[in-house]
Amino acid sequence: PVRIEICETIPDTGGAGFYRGGNGCKLGYRFLEPGEVSIHDDRWLTYPYGVNGGLPGGRSWKKLIRKDGTTEMLQSKADHVIVEEGDLLLFCTWGGGGWGDPLDRSPEDVLRDVRDEKVSIDYARREYGVAFDPTGHSVDETVTTRLRSEMRLRARRAKGA
């Protein structure tokens, strides 16, 4: 009575770190007949924490899209939700927190993450301090070095050092 229509990873949901946290997954369940569903998860209110300087991962969420187009967000623990034929439940799981300083991750690893669509170009620049050439196919070493220096300086100043 259920068809899985969507099963994909969600870019930028793994926390940045020397070791990037794993990305969350987006799942879409289409109900083929009326029924009832219960779905439980965690990390919808709090972010999955990063460790040793790693950043938190993305939070989870669930949205029920009714056949008539109306939507409702579901809580973390949703029991006995009545569904009708044609309704779609979107469930996005949380991403894992990163481990270690994101500025210590090699630019080549970040480039591979971008190519594999695990990390967007904007996220790579903002969280890892990695810049790319205009085509997005190679790392701009000069800009990356400057960005990372600026980010490390801001972090030191924020800590009062």
VONUDO-858566 format. One line per field, with one value per residue: residue in three letters; x, y, z of N, C-alpha, C in turn; residue number from 0; chain. Coordinates in nm, 3 decimals, always signed. Layout:
N
rest = [ALA,...]
n.x = [X,...]
n.y = [Y,...]
n.z = [Z,...]
ca.x = [X,...]
ca.y = [Y,...]
ca.z = [Z,...]
c.x = [X,...]
c.y = [Y,...]
c.z = [Z,...]
nr = [NUM,...]
kette = [A,...]
END
This chain:
161
rest = [PRO,VAL,ARG,ILE,GLU,ILE,CYS,GLU,THR,ILE,PRO,ASP,THR,GLY,GLY,ALA,GLY,PHE,TYR,ARG,GLY,GLY,ASN,GLY,CYS,LYS,LEU,GLY,TYR,ARG,PHE,LEU,GLU,PRO,GLY,GLU,VAL,SER,ILE,HIS,ASP,ASP,ARG,TRP,LEU,THR,TYR,PRO,TYR,GLY,VAL,ASN,GLY,GLY,LEU,PRO,GLY,GLY,ARG,SER,TRP,LYS,LYS,LEU,ILE,ARG,LYS,ASP,GLY,THR,THR,GLU,MET,LEU,GLN,SER,LYS,ALA,ASP,HIS,VAL,ILE,VAL,GLU,GLU,GLY,ASP,LEU,LEU,LEU,PHE,CYS,THR,TRP,GLY,GLY,GLY,GLY,TRP,GLY,ASP,PRO,LEU,ASP,ARG,SER,PRO,GLU,ASP,VAL,LEU,ARG,ASP,VAL,ARG,ASP,GLU,LYS,VAL,SER,ILE,ASP,TYR,ALA,ARG,ARG,GLU,TYR,GLY,VAL,ALA,PHE,ASP,PRO,THR,GLY,HIS,SER,VAL,ASP,GLU,THR,VAL,THR,THR,ARG,LEU,ARG,SER,GLU,MET,ARG,LEU,ARG,ALA,ARG,ARG,ALA,LYS,GLY,ALA]
n.x = [+0.080,+0.219,+0.442,+0.777,+0.888,+1.089,+1.428,+1.704,+2.021,+2.079,+2.231,+2.478,+2.390,+2.543,+2.755,+3.019,+3.365,+3.699,+3.670,+3.392,+3.052,+2.802,+2.558,+2.207,+1.909,+1.657,+1.337,+1.054,+0.732,+0.465,+0.127,-0.080,-0.328,-0.596,-0.510,-0.317,-0.040,+0.257,+0.541,+0.862,+1.132,+1.446,+1.630,+1.500,+1.448,+1.685,+2.020,+2.233,+2.523,+2.858,+3.201,+3.519,+3.575,+3.429,+3.136,+2.778,+2.538,+2.262,+1.914,+1.632,+1.317,+0.963,+0.709,+0.375,+0.211,-0.089,-0.321,-0.487,-0.326,-0.282,-0.067,+0.109,+0.326,+0.491,+0.541,+0.829,+0.777,+0.529,+0.221,-0.033,-0.127,-0.363,-0.388,-0.456,-0.531,-0.294,-0.171,+0.142,+0.425,+0.696,+1.009,+1.283,+1.588,+1.817,+2.149,+2.484,+2.706,+3.009,+3.363,+3.640,+3.838,+3.695,+3.851,+4.082,+4.039,+4.132,+4.154,+4.121,+3.970,+3.735,+3.666,+3.611,+3.386,+3.210,+3.192,+3.071,+2.826,+2.770,+2.826,+2.757,+2.881,+2.864,+2.843,+3.088,+3.264,+3.175,+3.185,+3.414,+3.605,+3.695,+3.761,+3.671,+3.771,+3.627,+3.477,+3.417,+3.547,+3.799,+4.017,+4.073,+4.363,+4.495,+4.289,+4.161,+4.360,+4.375,+4.106,+4.084,+4.279,+4.166,+3.930,+4.031,+4.153,+3.927,+3.798,+3.983,+3.973,+3.708,+3.720,+3.863,+4.135]
n.y = [-0.122,+0.114,+0.326,+0.391,+0.688,+0.874,+0.869,+0.982,+1.145,+1.437,+1.725,+1.912,+1.856,+1.703,+1.763,+2.000,+1.920,+1.798,+1.532,+1.486,+1.491,+1.241,+1.278,+1.357,+1.175,+1.201,+1.091,+0.981,+0.881,+0.745,+0.700,+0.438,+0.354,+0.416,+0.459,+0.426,+0.573,+0.554,+0.725,+0.763,+0.963,+1.124,+1.421,+1.643,+1.872,+1.946,+1.999,+1.749,+1.702,+1.823,+1.719,+1.785,+2.031,+2.002,+2.075,+2.094,+1.857,+1.860,+1.909,+1.683,+1.646,+1.618,+1.612,+1.606,+1.580,+1.635,+1.481,+1.677,+1.895,+2.038,+2.087,+1.952,+1.983,+1.732,+1.615,+1.500,+1.247,+1.083,+0.945,+0.722,+0.861,+0.956,+0.864,+0.916,+0.769,+0.862,+1.061,+1.208,+1.145,+1.322,+1.263,+1.374,+1.281,+1.336,+1.478,+1.364,+1.488,+1.674,+1.588,+1.725,+2.012,+2.193,+2.350,+2.217,+2.010,+1.858,+2.055,+1.911,+1.691,+1.825,+1.925,+1.681,+1.610,+1.808,+1.746,+1.497,+1.572,+1.597,+1.816,+2.157,+2.417,+2.670,+2.601,+2.473,+2.687,+2.861,+2.703,+2.540,+2.699,+2.681,+2.765,+2.775,+2.748,+2.947,+2.759,+2.566,+2.327,+2.289,+2.353,+2.678,+2.767,+2.996,+3.176,+3.006,+2.970,+3.233,+3.272,+3.074,+3.163,+3.408,+3.312,+3.159,+3.362,+3.518,+3.331,+3.304,+3.564,+3.571,+3.395,+3.545,+3.544]
n.z = [+0.000,-0.006,-0.181,-0.245,-0.354,-0.354,-0.278,-0.165,-0.100,+0.105,+0.022,+0.208,+0.467,+0.632,+0.899,+0.880,+0.890,+0.972,+0.926,+0.749,+0.850,+0.792,+0.533,+0.558,+0.459,+0.211,+0.196,+0.022,+0.067,-0.094,-0.049,-0.135,-0.077,+0.159,+0.506,+0.806,+0.967,+1.161,+1.265,+1.385,+1.493,+1.570,+1.657,+1.550,+1.681,+1.806,+1.690,+1.547,+1.720,+1.657,+1.699,+1.858,+1.730,+1.500,+1.302,+1.368,+1.238,+1.000,+1.094,+1.135,+0.959,+0.891,+0.652,+0.559,+0.263,+0.140,-0.088,-0.189,-0.192,+0.041,+0.326,+0.609,+0.883,+1.058,+1.393,+1.583,+1.695,+1.562,+1.580,+1.465,+1.233,+1.007,+0.672,+0.325,+0.004,-0.235,-0.084,+0.018,+0.205,+0.311,+0.437,+0.594,+0.705,+0.978,+0.956,+1.017,+1.273,+1.221,+1.256,+1.399,+1.291,+1.029,+0.859,+0.836,+0.666,+0.363,+0.068,-0.171,-0.092,-0.024,-0.276,-0.404,-0.252,-0.340,-0.613,-0.588,-0.505,-0.235,-0.090,-0.135,-0.357,-0.238,+0.037,+0.070,+0.044,+0.251,+0.492,+0.482,+0.375,+0.113,-0.215,-0.563,-0.910,-1.181,-1.330,-1.147,-1.134,-1.032,-0.752,-0.634,-0.533,-0.432,-0.349,-0.168,+0.031,+0.129,+0.219,+0.420,+0.601,+0.680,+0.799,+1.011,+1.160,+1.231,+1.394,+1.604,+1.709,+1.793,+2.004,+2.175,+2.171]
ca.x = [+0.000,+0.308,+0.548,+0.884,+0.910,+1.211,+1.530,+1.826,+2.089,+2.053,+2.359,+2.505,+2.332,+2.649,+2.832,+3.155,+3.472,+3.811,+3.589,+3.257,+2.943,+2.721,+2.440,+2.076,+1.841,+1.521,+1.255,+0.916,+0.643,+0.333,+0.029,-0.160,-0.462,-0.615,-0.452,-0.266,+0.105,+0.329,+0.682,+0.937,+1.273,+1.504,+1.709,+1.419,+1.452,+1.826,+2.112,+2.332,+2.644,+2.990,+3.299,+3.658,+3.576,+3.337,+3.008,+2.662,+2.467,+2.128,+1.804,+1.533,+1.181,+0.866,+0.596,+0.272,+0.148,-0.215,-0.357,-0.551,-0.225,-0.255,+0.050,+0.125,+0.452,+0.470,+0.637,+0.931,+0.710,+0.394,+0.150,-0.170,-0.161,-0.451,-0.347,-0.548,-0.468,-0.237,-0.092,+0.287,+0.500,+0.839,+1.082,+1.425,+1.659,+1.924,+2.286,+2.577,+2.797,+3.146,+3.467,+3.763,+3.828,+3.669,+3.956,+4.192,+4.005,+4.206,+4.072,+4.090,+3.856,+3.617,+3.633,+3.546,+3.252,+3.129,+3.167,+2.979,+2.702,+2.750,+2.847,+2.741,+2.993,+2.848,+2.875,+3.233,+3.329,+3.134,+3.221,+3.547,+3.699,+3.751,+3.710,+3.693,+3.783,+3.492,+3.403,+3.383,+3.609,+3.926,+4.033,+4.153,+4.452,+4.525,+4.171,+4.139,+4.457,+4.332,+3.981,+4.110,+4.351,+4.067,+3.838,+4.103,+4.171,+3.797,+3.773,+4.070,+3.919,+3.583,+3.757,+3.932,+4.278]
ca.y = [+0.000,+0.231,+0.325,+0.486,+0.766,+0.953,+0.815,+1.052,+1.216,+1.580,+1.797,+2.011,+1.820,+1.647,+1.872,+2.020,+1.880,+1.729,+1.421,+1.539,+1.406,+1.184,+1.354,+1.300,+1.119,+1.245,+0.978,+1.017,+0.766,+0.769,+0.604,+0.388,+0.328,+0.479,+0.385,+0.497,+0.558,+0.607,+0.739,+0.822,+0.992,+1.219,+1.531,+1.742,+1.994,+1.980,+1.960,+1.648,+1.777,+1.792,+1.701,+1.828,+2.142,+1.976,+2.146,+2.006,+1.816,+1.916,+1.847,+1.608,+1.699,+1.538,+1.690,+1.528,+1.657,+1.568,+1.473,+1.803,+2.001,+2.093,+2.026,+1.966,+1.937,+1.634,+1.618,+1.396,+1.120,+1.097,+0.817,+0.707,+0.967,+0.903,+0.901,+0.877,+0.735,+0.978,+1.146,+1.187,+1.179,+1.351,+1.244,+1.405,+1.241,+1.425,+1.447,+1.345,+1.597,+1.660,+1.564,+1.799,+2.145,+2.189,+2.418,+2.122,+1.911,+1.893,+2.111,+1.807,+1.614,+1.910,+1.923,+1.552,+1.619,+1.891,+1.666,+1.388,+1.639,+1.586,+1.951,+2.257,+2.511,+2.775,+2.542,+2.449,+2.817,+2.916,+2.620,+2.480,+2.798,+2.632,+2.834,+2.701,+2.828,+2.981,+2.643,+2.479,+2.197,+2.276,+2.440,+2.801,+2.757,+3.130,+3.225,+2.915,+3.004,+3.360,+3.250,+2.997,+3.252,+3.502,+3.239,+3.125,+3.488,+3.552,+3.235,+3.341,+3.687,+3.536,+3.329,+3.641,+3.514]
ca.z = [+0.000,-0.003,-0.283,-0.217,-0.476,-0.340,-0.188,-0.206,+0.007,+0.109,+0.032,+0.313,+0.596,+0.716,+0.961,+0.829,+0.981,+0.908,+0.874,+0.731,+0.895,+0.684,+0.497,+0.580,+0.343,+0.184,+0.154,-0.011,+0.071,-0.154,+0.002,-0.247,-0.025,+0.290,+0.617,+0.923,+0.974,+1.276,+1.228,+1.496,+1.470,+1.663,+1.601,+1.477,+1.760,+1.830,+1.584,+1.584,+1.755,+1.605,+1.805,+1.833,+1.635,+1.388,+1.308,+1.378,+1.117,+0.981,+1.168,+1.058,+0.951,+0.820,+0.601,+0.491,+0.155,+0.108,-0.230,-0.229,-0.192,+0.175,+0.390,+0.754,+0.938,+1.164,+1.503,+1.585,+1.721,+1.508,+1.589,+1.417,+1.138,+0.904,+0.537,+0.218,-0.123,-0.305,+0.006,+0.012,+0.327,+0.292,+0.562,+0.579,+0.826,+1.023,+0.913,+1.128,+1.304,+1.174,+1.355,+1.371,+1.230,+0.885,+0.784,+0.819,+0.561,+0.242,-0.040,-0.270,-0.037,-0.037,-0.418,-0.430,-0.193,-0.430,-0.735,-0.551,-0.463,-0.090,-0.040,-0.241,-0.371,-0.135,+0.167,+0.070,+0.068,+0.381,+0.608,+0.466,+0.324,-0.013,-0.334,-0.687,-1.032,-1.230,-1.380,-1.035,-1.154,-0.960,-0.636,-0.649,-0.416,-0.378,-0.276,-0.056,+0.137,+0.188,+0.291,+0.542,+0.693,+0.734,+0.886,+1.134,+1.235,+1.291,+1.501,+1.717,+1.767,+1.860,+2.129,+2.259,+2.174]
c.x = [+0.084,+0.412,+0.652,+0.917,+1.039,+1.303,+1.662,+1.892,+2.062,+2.187,+2.360,+2.442,+2.431,+2.732,+2.973,+3.256,+3.588,+3.757,+3.446,+3.156,+2.864,+2.597,+2.312,+2.019,+1.700,+1.445,+1.114,+0.831,+0.507,+0.238,-0.067,-0.301,-0.475,-0.553,-0.408,-0.116,+0.156,+0.476,+0.752,+1.080,+1.320,+1.575,+1.626,+1.419,+1.596,+1.912,+2.202,+2.468,+2.767,+3.087,+3.437,+3.667,+3.489,+3.205,+2.892,+2.606,+2.330,+2.023,+1.710,+1.401,+1.094,+0.751,+0.503,+0.204,+0.025,-0.242,-0.418,-0.454,-0.198,-0.138,+0.043,+0.260,+0.420,+0.578,+0.732,+0.869,+0.564,+0.329,+0.010,-0.214,-0.244,-0.405,-0.450,-0.468,-0.421,-0.158,+0.056,+0.349,+0.645,+0.905,+1.228,+1.495,+1.767,+2.057,+2.375,+2.664,+2.936,+3.243,+3.591,+3.736,+3.804,+3.779,+4.080,+4.162,+4.073,+4.111,+4.034,+3.974,+3.727,+3.572,+3.561,+3.403,+3.158,+3.094,+3.066,+2.844,+2.667,+2.754,+2.829,+2.865,+2.985,+2.886,+3.026,+3.308,+3.302,+3.189,+3.362,+3.652,+3.767,+3.681,+3.750,+3.712,+3.641,+3.410,+3.357,+3.449,+3.743,+3.933,+4.116,+4.238,+4.476,+4.409,+4.143,+4.232,+4.415,+4.205,+4.006,+4.187,+4.254,+3.973,+3.905,+4.124,+4.040,+3.767,+3.856,+4.015,+3.791,+3.610,+3.829,+4.082,+4.357]
c.y = [+0.128,+0.215,+0.430,+0.557,+0.845,+0.882,+0.875,+1.118,+1.366,+1.653,+1.893,+1.977,+1.749,+1.761,+1.879,+1.978,+1.823,+1.599,+1.473,+1.439,+1.355,+1.268,+1.279,+1.247,+1.177,+1.126,+1.029,+0.892,+0.806,+0.659,+0.567,+0.350,+0.394,+0.392,+0.477,+0.470,+0.617,+0.613,+0.817,+0.849,+1.091,+1.327,+1.624,+1.874,+2.040,+1.929,+1.847,+1.716,+1.729,+1.779,+1.749,+1.936,+2.121,+2.046,+2.048,+1.970,+1.881,+1.839,+1.772,+1.684,+1.606,+1.628,+1.596,+1.619,+1.578,+1.574,+1.604,+1.922,+2.064,+2.019,+2.042,+1.910,+1.841,+1.647,+1.500,+1.257,+1.136,+0.959,+0.829,+0.823,+0.904,+0.956,+0.848,+0.839,+0.862,+1.072,+1.109,+1.233,+1.200,+1.344,+1.270,+1.374,+1.343,+1.382,+1.432,+1.468,+1.568,+1.636,+1.640,+1.929,+2.134,+2.253,+2.330,+2.014,+1.952,+1.950,+2.008,+1.720,+1.694,+1.915,+1.793,+1.551,+1.700,+1.811,+1.554,+1.440,+1.615,+1.723,+2.047,+2.347,+2.620,+2.724,+2.520,+2.578,+2.866,+2.836,+2.562,+2.581,+2.755,+2.703,+2.756,+2.798,+2.855,+2.863,+2.551,+2.343,+2.180,+2.380,+2.561,+2.811,+2.893,+3.182,+3.137,+2.947,+3.133,+3.343,+3.179,+3.080,+3.350,+3.433,+3.200,+3.249,+3.527,+3.458,+3.267,+3.464,+3.659,+3.469,+3.424,+3.620,+3.621]
c.z = [+0.000,-0.114,-0.243,-0.348,-0.473,-0.241,-0.233,-0.086,-0.006,+0.125,+0.151,+0.448,+0.687,+0.770,+0.906,+0.935,+0.902,+0.848,+0.870,+0.785,+0.776,+0.658,+0.535,+0.449,+0.332,+0.127,+0.127,-0.021,+0.015,-0.106,-0.111,-0.206,+0.112,+0.399,+0.729,+0.930,+1.105,+1.236,+1.338,+1.452,+1.576,+1.584,+1.513,+1.552,+1.782,+1.714,+1.633,+1.604,+1.680,+1.722,+1.760,+1.727,+1.514,+1.410,+1.316,+1.241,+1.111,+1.061,+1.076,+1.053,+0.869,+0.777,+0.526,+0.389,+0.112,-0.042,-0.279,-0.226,-0.057,+0.237,+0.540,+0.794,+1.052,+1.271,+1.494,+1.603,+1.678,+1.505,+1.529,+1.328,+1.027,+0.767,+0.438,+0.094,-0.193,-0.217,-0.007,+0.143,+0.288,+0.428,+0.533,+0.710,+0.859,+0.963,+1.034,+1.150,+1.253,+1.289,+1.312,+1.297,+1.080,+0.801,+0.766,+0.716,+0.432,+0.137,-0.146,-0.222,-0.049,-0.183,-0.454,-0.373,-0.282,-0.556,-0.709,-0.502,-0.317,-0.025,-0.158,-0.246,-0.265,+0.003,+0.178,+0.102,+0.210,+0.499,+0.602,+0.419,+0.195,-0.128,-0.458,-0.803,-1.085,-1.283,-1.267,-1.042,-1.083,-0.849,-0.676,-0.523,-0.351,-0.295,-0.155,+0.060,+0.207,+0.272,+0.425,+0.645,+0.759,+0.832,+1.018,+1.222,+1.303,+1.408,+1.625,+1.787,+1.844,+1.995,+2.224,+2.266,+2.101]
nr = [0,1,2,3,4,5,6,7,8,9,10,11,12,13,14,15,16,17,18,19,20,21,22,23,24,25,26,27,28,29,30,31,32,33,34,35,36,37,38,39,40,41,42,43,44,45,46,47,48,49,50,51,52,53,54,55,56,57,58,59,60,61,62,63,64,65,66,67,68,69,70,71,72,73,74,75,76,77,78,79,80,81,82,83,84,85,86,87,88,89,90,91,92,93,94,95,96,97,98,99,100,101,102,103,104,105,106,107,108,109,110,111,112,113,114,115,116,117,118,119,120,121,122,123,124,125,126,127,128,129,130,131,132,133,134,135,136,137,138,139,140,141,142,143,144,145,146,147,148,149,150,151,152,153,154,155,156,157,158,159,160]
kette = [A,A,A,A,A,A,A,A,A,A,A,A,A,A,A,A,A,A,A,A,A,A,A,A,A,A,A,A,A,A,A,A,A,A,A,A,A,A,A,A,A,A,A,A,A,A,A,A,A,A,A,A,A,A,A,A,A,A,A,A,A,A,A,A,A,A,A,A,A,A,A,A,A,A,A,A,A,A,A,A,A,A,A,A,A,A,A,A,A,A,A,A,A,A,A,A,A,A,A,A,A,A,A,A,A,A,A,A,A,A,A,A,A,A,A,A,A,A,A,A,A,A,A,A,A,A,A,A,A,A,A,A,A,A,A,A,A,A,A,A,A,A,A,A,A,A,A,A,A,A,A,A,A,A,A,A,A,A,A,A,A]
END
